[in-house]
Amino acid sequence: MAEEGNDGQEKTEEPSQRKLEKALEDGKILTSKEMPVFTTLAAGLALYWGLSLGARKSLFEWGSFFAIDSQARLEDAFLINSSLAFWFILKIVLIVGTPLLIVVIATQLAVGGINFAPKALYKPQKMNPIEGFKRMFSSKSLVELGKAVLKVLSLFSIAGLIIYYYMPELINSSNTTLGSIIARVNDAIPTLIGALLIALAIVAAIDYFWERHTHLSSLKMSRQELKDEHKQTEGSPEVRAKIRRMQMETSQNATRQREALDEVHTATAIITNPTHFAVALRYMVGESGAPKVIAMGRGKMAEKIISKGEEAKVTVFSSPLLARALYFTSEIGQEISDKLYNAVAVALAYIYRIDNGEYIEEPNIDVPPDLQLNEHGKPL
C-alpha cells in the first residue's frame, strides 16, 4: 500500500522537478553506503598490483632509514632519518590516498551526485532523543541491519572457502622454502580479495537499488500535492486569467495608441510633461460636451505624438501636472474627467488666444490635489 500524505491521499505520483529540486535544497540525495566500499576495495586491489612492481625499491628505501653510519653522530642521524621517513610516509599516503579519494568522490557523483545544502547543516529534529529512538527501531534500521548481516555472512563465507582451499598448501609449507611460502600467500591474497570484491559487488548492487527505491518512494506525491504545487508555480486559474486580461488590455491599449497617431493632426492642443507624457485633445468652440482625448502616450509614444503634432502645426503646451492627470484618468476616444474641466478650459483658452496671435502671460494651471500624480500614477 502506498504511503499517505498530509492530505490523506496516497502518494502514487512520481515526484515533480520542483519536488526533486527542493529535496536537493534539504540535503536529500541518493546515496549508497556499500558502493564506495566496493569501488574503494577494487581501486585498492588495482593499486596493490600496480605498486607491487616498485615494492622492492620502496622496502629498501624504508630499510635505509634504520641504517646508521658508524662515523655519524647518533643524534644527527636520528633527526635526518626521522625527517626522511616522514616525507617517505607522506609520499606513500599521497600515492595511495589520492586515487582512493578520487574513486570515492567519483562513486558518489555516479550514484546520486554531490550537493551542498546549508539547510541540512542544522536539523533540530535530529537532536530529539525520542525521534532518535524511533529511527533506531524503524523499518529502515531493520533493513540496514539485514544488509549488514548479509554482508558479514557473505564475506566470512567466501573468506572461509578461500582459506579452506589454500589450507592444504599452507599446512604442508613446512617442507618448502620461505620463498615458496611467500609466493603461495601472494597468490592467495589477490584471489581472496577478488572473491570478496564479487561478494561486495552483489551487496553494493542490492544496496544501490534498494536505496534508489527508498529515495524515490519518499519523494512521491499525491494527486492533491501535485495540484497544489502546480498552483504555486503556475498560479491559480483566477490569477492566470487576471494576468491574461491585463496583458490583453495592455496590448489593446498599445494598439489604440498606435492607431491614434493618425488622428493627432486633428487635435486642438497637445498637453505634455514636457516629453515623458503627451495627451492630444480635441475641442471645437461651440461643440457640446467636454474635450476628448484623441491620442496619448508616454516615453517613445509621447515623442511620436509631439512630433506628429508639430508637423501638423498643433500647439504643444507644457503642463506636467495636467499632462499626468489626463494620462492616468482618461481613455483614448473618451471625454476628459469632469474633475479636470476647469484646468483644461484654462489651458485651451490660453492656447486659443495664442493661436489667434495674442501674446499673453502663461496661466497657472490648477490641478485638483487628488489628481496631482507622479510619473507612476501615485499621489504626490
N, C-alpha and C positions, 0 to 999 in steps of 0.2 A: 504493500500500500504506500502511495506517495506521501511525503511529508506535507503537513498542513501549514499554511502561512498564518500571519496575524489576522487575516480577514476570514479565516475559517475555510478557505478553499484549498484544494490540493495543489501542490506545486508540481505541475506536469509539463510546464512550458520551458523550453531551453532559455538560458539567460540571454538577455539582450546585450548589445555592445556597451550600453551605458552601465549595466549591472557589472559587466566584466571590468570596465574602467574603474568603477567605484571599489570593486574588490581589490584592485591593484593599489588604489589610494589607501585602503585599510590594511595593506600588507598581506593580503590573501593571495598567494601564488601557489601553483602546483609544485610540489617538491617530493622527493623520494629519498629516504634515509639509506636505502640499500644500493641505489645506483652509484653514488660516489664511492662506496666501499668496493664495489665490483671494479669500477674503472681505475680506482687508485691501486688496487692489488694487481690488476692487469698491467698498468703502467710500471709498477714496481718490478714485476717479473721481466718486462722488456728492459728496464734499466739494469736488472741483475745480469741478464745475458749480454747487454751492451757494455757494461762496465767491467765484466769479468775479464775482458781482453787486457785491460790495464791494471788488473788487481795485483799482479806480481810486483809491478813497479811501485804501486802505492804502498804495498806492505813493506817493501824495502825502505821506502821513504819514511814511513811511520817508525820503523825499527831504528832508523838513523837518529831519531830524536833521543833515544835512550843510550846511545853510544857517546861516551865522554872521552876526549883526548887526555892522555895522562899528563901532557905538558900544560894543559889549560887549567885555569883556576876553576874550582868546583862551583863557586857562586856565579861566576860569569857564564860558565857552560850551562848551568841550570836555567838562568834567565834567558839566554839565547835560545836554548832548545824549547823552553816553555812558550816563548813568543812564536817560534816556528811551528810548534804543534798547534797553537791556537789558530793561526792562519790556515794551516792544513785542514783542521776540523771545519773551519768556516767555509773553505773551498768545497769540501765534500758535502756539507749541508746545502750549499747553493746548487751544486751539481745535481744532487738527488732531490732536494726540496722544491726547486723552481719548476721542474717538469711536473711534479706531483700537484703543486698548487695550480698550475695551468690546467691540468686534467680535471681537478675538482671544479674550477670555475667553468670550464667548457661543458662539464656534465650538467651543472645547474642551468646553464644557458640553453642546453638542448632539452632539458626536462621541462622547465617552466619559466626560464628567464631569470634575470636578476633585477630586482626592483627595490628602490629606496623609498620607504613610506614613513614620513615623520609621525603620522597618526599611530603607527604601530609601536612607537618607542615607549609610549606610556598608556597602558590599559589598566584602569583601576580594578576591573573585574577579575584580573589575573591575580591580584593581591588578596582577594577574598578567600579565606580558608574554606568556607562552605562550597564555593564554586570549585576550589581545588579538589575537595573530596569527591564532588560529583564527577569531575574529569577522571579521577583515579579509578572509579568504578563504572565508567561509561562503557558503551559498546565499542567505542574507538579504542579504549585501553585494552579491552579483551582481544580485539583484533591485533593490536600491537604485540600483546603477549603471545598470541598464536604465531605471529610471524617470527618472533624471537625464538620460540621453542622449535619451530620448523627449521630455522637457520642453524641453530645449535645441533639439533639431531642430524641434519643432513651433513654438516661439516664434520662432526665427530664420526659419523658412519663412514664417510668417504675416507677420512684420515685413517680410521682403523683398518679399512680394507687395503689401503696402500701400504701401511706399515706391515700388515699381515702378509702381503705379497712379497715384500722385501725382507721379511724377518728371517727366513732360512739363510739367505746370503749373509746377513749381518751376524747371525749366530755362529756360522761357520767361519767367520772372518779371523778367528784365532790362528788359523793355518795359513793365512795370507799376509802380505806385507802391508805396511801403513799406507803406501801409495794406492794399492788396490782398494783398501777400505774407503779412503777419501774419494776415489773415483766412483765407487758404488753409492756413497752418500750423495755425491754430486749428481748422479743420475736420478736418485730417488727424490731429491728436493724439487727439481722442476716438475717431475711427474706429480708429486703431491700438490704443488701449487697449481698446476694445470687442472687437476681434478677438482680442487677447491674452487677454482675460477668457474668451472662449469656449473657447480652447485650454486655458487653465488650469482651467476648469470640467471639461473632459473628463479632464485629467490628475488633478485632485483627486478626481473620482468613481472613477477606476480605482484611485487610491491608497487611498481610503477602503475600498472593498470588498475590496481585497487585504489591507489591514491588519486588517480585521474578520475575514476568513477565517483569517489567520495567528494572530490573537489567540485566537480560539475554538478553533482546532486545537491550539494549545499548551496549552490548558486541558482538552482532552478526557481522559477517564478510561477505564481498562479496567474490565471487569466485577468483577475482584477488588478494585480500588481502591474501587469503589462499595460493595461488600460490607463492606470494612474500615472505610470511613467510616461506614456505617450502624451498624456495631457500636460505633464510638467515640461516635457521637452518641446512638444509641438504647440502647446497651448490648447485651452478648451475650445470647443466649436464656436461658442459665443464670442470669445476673444478673437479667434481667427476670422470670424465673419465681420467683426467690427474693424479689424485691420484691413481686410479686403475692401470694405466700404470706404474707409479713409483713403486707401490707395486709389480707388476708383474716383473718389471725389477730387483728389489731388490731380489725377490725370485729366479729369474733365475740366478742372479749373485752368490747368496749363493749356489745354486745347482752346478753351474760350478766350484766354488771354492772347494766344497767337492769332486767333481769328479776329479778335477785336482790334488788332493793329491796323487792319484795313479800314477801320472806321475813325481812326484818330484825326484824319483831315477834316472831319465834320464837327470836331469838338469846338466848344466856345472858349475853353481855357484848360490849361494843364497845371494842376497843383503838385509841387514837388517838395522834396525833403532836404536838399535840393536834387540829389542824384540817387539816393537809396530807394526812394519811393516816388511813384508818379501816378496820378489819378487824372484821367481826362474826363471833363464834364461837358455836358451839352445842355444849353438852356437858351431858348429864344424868348425875347421880351414879348409879353402878351400871351404866351402859352400858359395853359392851365397845368397845374401840377408842379412838383419840385424838380430841380435839376437832376438829370440822370447820369449815371456812370457808364460811359461807353467803352472805356479801357482802363486797366490799372495793372500795376506790376511792381516788382522790387528787383533790385540788382540789375542784371543784364536786360531784363524785360523793361525796367524803368528807363534804362538808357535808350532802348529802341523806341519807346513811346515818345520820349523827349525829342529824339532825332526825327521821328516821323512828324511830330508837331511843328518843329522848326522848319522842316521842308514845306509844310502846308501853311506857314505863317500864322500858326496858332500861338497865342500869348502864353508864355510859361511864367507862372507865379510861384515864387518860393515861400512856403509856409510850412516848416517841419511838423509842427503840432497838428495843423489842419490836414496835411497830407497823410500822416499816420492814422489820424482819427477816421478819415474817409476810407483808407485802405482796410482797416480792421473792422469797420462797421458796415461796409457796402458790398454789393454784388454787381457784377457786370450786367448791364441792361436794366438795373433796378434804380429807383429813386434813392436819393441820399437819406440818411437817418433824419427824422424830424428834429433831433437834438442839435443838428448842425445847420439848420436852416439859416439862422441869423449869421453864423460865421461865414457860410458860403455866400450869402447875399451880400455881405460887406465886400468879400473878395471879388465877386463877379461885378459889383457896381464899380469898384476901382478899375478892374480890367476893361470894363465897357468904356469908361471915360478915357482911359489911356489909349484904347484902340481908336477913339474918336479925336485924338490929337491933343487932349488936355494934359497938362503937366501938373500933377498934384502930389502931395506927400503920401507915401505908402501908409495905409491904415494899419492899426494894431488889431490883429485878428484874435478875438476872444473865443477860445475853445472851452466848453464845459469841463470843469475839473475832473469829472468821472471819465471823460474821453481824452484826457491828456495821457498818452501812452508812449512807452519807449519802443525801440525797434523790434521788440519781441511781443508787442501787444499787451504788455503788463503796465498797470498804472504807475505813473511816475511817483 
